[in-house]
Amino acid sequence: MLLPCLLMAHEIRPAIATFAMQPNGDYSITISLNLEAILSGIGAEHEDTDDSPNAERYNNLRELPPNDLRSAFQPFETEFLEGVTLRFGDDIVESPQLGQLTIPEIGDLELARISEVVLTGVVPYGAESFVWQWKEAFGSSVIRVLPQGEGDGVSFWLQNGDPSEPISLAGIDQRTRLEQFLDYIIIGFEHIVPKGLDHILFVIGIFLLSTHWKPLLTQVTAFTIAHSITLGLSIYEIVQLPSNIVEPLIAASIVYVGIENLFTQKLQKWRAAVVFAFGLLHGLGFASVLFEIGLPRDAFLEGLLAFNIGVELGQLAVIVVAFALIGFWGRNREWYRPWVIVPGSLVVSIVGGWWFLERTILAS
């Protein structure tokens, strides 16, 4: 754990698109994205580039200097522009024009290289809002609109090629407080189910040792309180750790829970304290999601609370499914430990150990 290296070269993050109005009525969209992943056809269906059959092409592109990568993008430029759709009112605007493509020099290959594409176009006269759509094959996207005047602007996280709701050109959030609250609950839930495989495995590790609801809820509550604390502190920039430390430690927490299950016959009193400690780590992992999408300043605490509620509901969903599949039938049965706890905990530890190696030694 003292030699963590970044896994960020393998993880597919959403593209961040920032929309800004110009005084003359033109608009610009600055998109920060993993250009190599898009050119390789690695999109929403792959959270890890190594899971894609195009992983070799992706790794080759990452080793190209900027001019060579720009040359590789040119044959793809038309398809890329057609994958960006803006609709103003009832008019579907032609794909925006490519204004500028900035590609950083080759740096640390343990980090994904983030390029910047600037698109430009003209806003139709009288338009007050627009709908953003990003091609599903390009992965998920966060669309941000800078405010015209005072305010914080607005941001939306979109997945599966879904179009956004109409977004105010003035950067005013047109959603009600309730709609914002529900949106952040959904984001929190989806960060666990189906996207948070490491968090799911940790919760399953907690579940395996005890299928009784009281100790389960005690542990889950301790986990929720802990990750809520560090999530809030991280968002307020009071406590922050780089992902090259947080992600390996999250994997190590999974290994620990699985191993403890193997060597402990029954739930120990200290388990809730251990889960709480690991929850502090997982909260730092959750913070990266909210940094990407942003929180509305006028409803900051509400968004933070809603996200945590979504995470909690996702964890409970995992436990309910696990309980329905094996817990209900196996609790208090002699065969439960040798046939469920032991092999299940072995799988948890092995997968967690593999992730730890991926995030440390194998990432270098």
N, C-alpha and C positions, 0 to 999 in steps of 0.2 A: 504494500500500500504506500510505500515511501517513494515509489518510482512511477507515478501515474503519468500516462501520456494521453493525448487527446484522441477521442473516437470521432471527432467532428468531421473528419475526412469521409466517413462512411455514412453519417446520418443525413437524411434528406430533410432540410428545413424549408418552411414556406418562403416563397418569394415575397418581399416587402415592396409594395408599390405605393409611392407617394404622389398624389395628384395635387397640382397647384395651378391656380388661375393666374394669367398674366394680365397686366393692365390693358393691353390691346385686344383682349378677348380670346387670345390663344390659350392653350393649356399645355402643360408639360407633365409627364409621368416618369418619375425616376424609380426604376425597378432594381433593387438589389437581389441578386439571384445566383444560384449555382449553375453557371452556364454549361459547364461540362456535363452535369447530370441531365439537363434538357437536351443537349446534343446527342447524348447516349440513349435517349428514350427511357430514362429512369425517372418514373413519376410517382404518383400517389400510391401505387400498389406495392412499392418497395420502400420500407422505412430505413433499410440498410442497403447501401449500394452493392455490397458483396452478395446480396440475395438475388441480384439481377443477372440474367444471362449476358448482359452487356457490360458487366463489371470491368472486363479487360479494356474495352474501349474507353470507359470512363477514366480508368487509371492512366491510360496512354494520353488522353487529352489533358489531364492534370499536369503532365510533365512538359507540355508545350509552352514555349515562351509566348508572350502576349500577341505578337504579330502573327505567329503560326495559328494560334487559337482563333484570332480574328479571321484569318483566311478560312479556317474550318467552319466558321459561323456563316460566311457569306452565302454558300449554297442553301443554307437553312433559313436565311433572313425572311424570305417571303412567307414561309410556313409559320415562322415565329410571329410575324406581324398579323397574320390571319388568325392566330390563336388568341389575340387580344381584341375584345369587343367592347365598345362603348356605345351606349344608346342614350341619346338625349331626347326626352319626350317620346314621341311616337316615331321618331326618325332613327333608323339604324345607321350610324356613322360608319364610313369606310374605316378600315384598320388605320390606326395612326401611323405617322411616318417615323422612321428611325432618325433620331437627332444625333445621338452620340453613343458610342460603346467604349467603356473604359474597363480594361482588363489589367489587374495587378500583375507585377512580375512574379515569377515562381518564388514562393516562399517556403515555409515549413509544410512539407507534404503530409504532415499529420493533421493539418487544418484544411478544410474545404476552402477553395479560393472563391471569394465572393466578387463577382463582376457587377458592373453598373450599366444598365441600359436606360437611355433617356429617349422617350417617345414624345412627339409633339403633334399638335392638331389644332383645329379651330372649333370653338364652341358655337353651335348655331345660335342665331340671334333670338333672344327671348327665353332661352333655356334656363331653367332654375335648378335642375337636378339631372343626374345621369345614372345609368345602370352599368356596373362593371362585371365583366365575365372573363375568366382566365381558363384557357383550354385544360380539360381534365388531365390530359397526358403530361402537362407541365407540372402537375402536383398542386398542392394547396397554395393559397395566396392570402396575404393581408393587404387590404386596400385602405390607405390613409388619405384623408383630405385635409389639407392645411386650411386654417381659417382665413377668411378675408376680413381682417380687422382683429379685434380682441377675441379671445377664446382659445380652446385647446385643440380644435378640430375634432375629427371623428374617425374611428377605425372599425373595420369589420374583418373577421376571419372567415374565409370561404373555402369550401372543400368540394371535391368531386365535380368540378366544373360548373357548380351551381352559380346562377347569376345573383348579384346582390339585390337587395331592395333599392328603390330609388334613393340616391344619396344627394344631399343638398350641396350645390356648388359652393355655397358659402361656408361649408365645413360645420354646419349645425346638425347635431344629432336629432333626427326627426322621430326617433323611437321614444316611446313613453318610458318612464322609470321601470314599470313592470316588464316591458319588452326587453329592456337592457338587462334586468335582473335575470329573466329567463334565459337570455342568450348566454350569459356567463355561467349559469348552471349547466347548460348543454355543453359548453366548452370544457368545464371541469369534469363532467361525466365522461365525455369522449376522450379526455386525457388519460382516463383509467381504462375504460372499455370503448373501443378495442385497442387504443394506441399505447397504453402504458403497460407493456408486457412485463417489465421488471417490477412495477408496482403490483400487478396482478399476481406474479409469482411470490412476492413477499407476503401478500395477504393470504394466499393459499398455504404458505408455510406456517403462518399463524393459525390458520384453521385446522390443519392436520392434527395438531397435538390435542386439541380439545374441541369436540363438536357440541358442547353445551353452550347455550346462548349467553348466559351471564358472563363467564370468563371471556368469551369471544367479543362481546360488546365492550367489556372493560378494556381489552387490548386495542380494539379498533378506535375507541374513544380516545385512549392515550395517544395513539398514532395520529388521529385527526387533530387533537389539541397541539401536538408537537409540530406537525407540518404547518399548521395555521400560524404558529408563532414565527417560525423561520421564514415562511412565505411572506408574511407581513413585514418583518424586519428587512428582508431582502428587497422587497418592492420599494420600501422607504430608504433603501441604500444604507441601512445601518449595519447590516451584516451581509457580506457577499463573499462567496468562494468561487473560483473558476471551475468550469465544468470538468476540467481534466483531473480535479480532485474529487468533486462531488460524484460524478458518474461511476468511477471505480469503487468508491466507498458504498454507493447504493448496491452495486453488485456484491460487495463483500458482506453487506447486511443480509442479503438473500442466502449466501453461503452459511453464515452463522446460524440463521433460523433453522435451516435444514439440518445442520449438524447437531444443534441443540436438541431437535426432535429425536434424533437417533440415540442420543445418550441420556435422555431424560424419560423416565417412565410416566411421569405425570407433570402437569403444569405446576411450575414453581412460582413462589410469590414474587420473585424478582423479574418475571417475564414481562409484566406490564412496564416496568422501568426500562428494560432493554428495548422494548418496542417503542417507548417514548423517545429514547435516545436516537434510535434509527429513524423515527419520524421526523426529527429535526433535520436529518440529512435529506430525506425525501422531499421536504418542504423547499429546500434549496433547488432541488431538481424541478419542482413544479414552477418555480419563479421564472424559469426561462421561457415558459409558454406565455405568461402574462407580459414579460418584457417585449415579446414579439408582437403581440396584438395590442398591448396598451390597455390602460384603465381610464375611464372618463374621470377627470378631476372633480367634476361636480357630483359624481356619484362613486367616488373612489372606494369608500368603505363598503358600499352596497355591492359593487362589482367584486371586491375581494371576498366578501361574505358569500356571494352567490357562487363564485368559483369553488370555494371550499365546500359548500353544500353539494355541488355537482360531484366533486371528488369523493365525498363521503357516500353519496348515493351509488357511485360507481363501485366503491369498495363493498358496500352492502350487497350490491347486485352479484358480485363475485362470490361472496359468502353464501347467499341464498341459493345460487346455482350449485355450488359445491355441496351444500347441505342436502339439497334435493337429490343430487346424484349419488352421494355416498354417505353423507353424515347421518341422514335419517335412518338408513338401513343398517349402518355399521356401528353406531354408538352403543357402547356397553356390550359389544360382542367380542368374544375371545379372538376371532380372526381379524379384527380391525387393525390391531397394531402390526402383526407380521405381514398382512396382505395389503394394507393401505398406508399406515404411517411410515413404515420403514422404506418401502419402495418409492412412495411419493416424496418423502424427504430426501432420499438419494437423488431423485430427479431434480428436485429443487436446488440442492447443493451443487450438482454437476453443472446444471445450466447456469447458475449464478457464478460458479467458478470459471466457466468458459467465457462468460461476459466480462468477468474481471480480467482474464488474460487478454481478451480482445481490446479492452479499454486501457491496458497497460503495456505489456510486453509486445503483443502482436500488433499494436497500433503504431509501434515505432518503425 
